[in-house]
Amino acid sequence: MSWLAKLLIEPEWAASKHLEFADGYGWHQLAWQAFPGLDGQPRPFLFRLDSRPEGYNLLLLSKEHEPQRPDWCPEECWAVKTITPSFLTFHHYRFDLRANPTRKLAKSGPDGEPIKNGRRQPLTKIVEQTEWLQRKADQSGFKIIDAPEIGFCQDQVFRKRSGRGVHTGVRFRGLLEVTQQQNFETAFYRGLGSAKGFGFGLLLLQPVRI
């Protein structure tokens, strides 16, 4: 069983909590409040934040734990629906992906051996971003039909020991065809790319017949 929840958050409420749209760490903490009792466990959800004229839309996708409405969220600002297994059995989907395309820079330790968690560098050129999306598609059981629409979206700020860092946001939209069902389903729930704990990687899908 899996679920997709949507929270509508008014700008005034976010401002009262000192939450800005680019505050990736703050929204990460807020999203956790829909999963009470799971402190200390691996993150069981993907999330995405979109700015709307009426406020912010916070989307939560979870495969194993049904999101719970936080006390601060009014009932009229909360909706959750079950994702049936049949939803992922179509051959074609329109997709909308907010991602953090990067490449890992090689880094060696004092002994000259490569370090596993090297620094990530954002990909800022359209050709690099297109190639990144194609690699992720190949790994994730689908292929992109025609050239995708690519545009920058709001970067996200996060905290680190040396101060603050930034995740570069890129929005991909287009049409995909599923080529390997199991890999596609796994990618849908795991997300694509890095910085998934900061609102990136959630693949929004709309089935289409072509």
N, C-alpha and C positions, 0 to 999 in steps of 0.2 A: 504494500500500500504506500502511496505517496501523496503529498499535498502541496498546493500552491496557495499561499496566503497573501492578501494585499491589505496594507494599512495606509490610510490617507491621514497625513500628518499636517496640521495647519502650521503655517509659517510662524504665527505668534507663539504657539506652543514650543516649536523648535528654538525660537529666539530666547524663550524663557529658560531653556536648558543650555543655552550658549552653544547650540548645534548649528553649524554652518554647512552648506551643501558640500563643501570640499573636505569636511572633517571625517575622513574615512574611519579613523579609530573610534570616534564618537558614535557613528552609525553602526559600526561593528558591535559595540557594546549594547546599543539599543536593540539590535536584532536578537541578541542573546536572550533578551527578556521575554521573548515568545517561546522559550524552551526552558521553563523552570525545572530545577532539580537535576540539571545536566552539567553543573559546574565541574571543571576538572576533566571532562570527557572531550574527545575529539569533536570539533565543530560538526554538527549534524545537518548543516543547511548551507545553501548558497543564497546570496541576496543581491538585490539591485535597487538602486535609488534613482528615481527620475523626478525632475522638477516640473510641476504643472502650475498653471495660473492659480488654481485653488489650493495649492500646497505641494507637498511631496508625496509621491507614491513609493512606498517601501514594499518590495516583493520578496517573499521568502519561499524557497523550494526545499522540501525535506522528503527524503525517501522513507525514513524509519520512524520519525517522531512527528506527530501532528502538532503544528504550531498552536499555541494557546493565546487568546487575546489578553494582552497585558492590562492591568487595572487602569492605567492612565489613558487607554485607547477607548473612545466611545464605541458602542455597539454599531452605530451607523457608519463608523469609519473603518470597520473591520469586515473582511470577507475571506472565507477559506473554501476551497473546493478540492475534491478528490480527483487525482489523475488516474484514470483507469488504464490498465495495461494496453488496451487497444489504441490509446492515443499515440503510442510510439511505433505503431505497425504500418503507418502510411509510407508511401514511397517518396513523396515530395512534400516539402514544407517551405513556407516563407519563414525566414529567420531574422532575428534582431539580437545582436550580440554586443554587449559593452565589455571590452577586453583591455588588457594591459600587455600589448605585444613587446617582448623583450628578447634579447639574446644574452646568454651567460658568457661573461668574459673569463678566459682561462686565468687561473691564479695558482701559484705554487707556494708550498710551505717552505720552512727553513731547510728541509731535506731535499728540496727540488721536486717532490712529488706533488701532483695536482691536488688542490683542495676541492672537496666535493661541492661546498656551497659558495661558489664564486659570486662576484658582484654581477648584477643584472643591468644591462644597458637598454634604455628604451629605443624602439625602432620608430623613427620619425618620418621616413620617406615612404611615399605611397607604394613604391615597388617593393620595399622591404615588408611593409604591412601586408600587402597582397600575398607575397610568398609565405609569410608567417601563417596567414589564414589557410593557405593551401596545404601547408605541412600539418596543421592541426586537423584539417578535414581528412587528410589521408590517414592520420593516426586514429581518427574518431569514427570511422565507418561511414563517411559521406563525401560527396564531391560538390563543388560549387558550380551551378549552372549560370553561365554568362558572368560578366564582370560585376562584382558586388559594389554596392554603394559604401564609400568609406568617408568618414568625417571624424574630426576630433571632438571629444566630449570633455566634460569637466574633469580635470585632474583631481586626485585624492591625496590629501596630506596624511602622513602617519608619523607616529613618534618612534624615535630610536635613540640609542645611548648618546650619540653625538649631536642630537638636536631633533630636527624634523626632516623627513624625506618626502618625496613626491612620487606617486604612481601616475604615469601618463595614460589618460583614457582615450580609447579609439572606439568608434561605433561602426560596426559592420552590419549591413542589411542586404538581403538578396534572396535567392532561391537555391535550395539544396536538394540533392537526391541521395537517398540512403543506399549505401553499397554493402554494408556489413551490419546487420541488425544488432548483434550483441555489443559490438564496439560502440555503435551509435547510442544505445541505451546507457551504457556505462559512462560515456562522455556527457550525456545529458544530466546525469545526477552528480558527476564529479566536477563538471565545469571545464572550461577551456582556458589554458594559459595560467599565468601567475597572478598573485594578489587576490585570490578568490575570497580571502577573509576580509577584504576591503571593498567588496561590492562589484568585483569583476568576474567574468566567466560564465554567468548564467545565460544559457541559450534559450531565448524565447522563441516558441514555434507556433506556426499556424498551418495545419494540414491543407494541402491544395491538391486538386486533380488536374493534371495536364495531359 
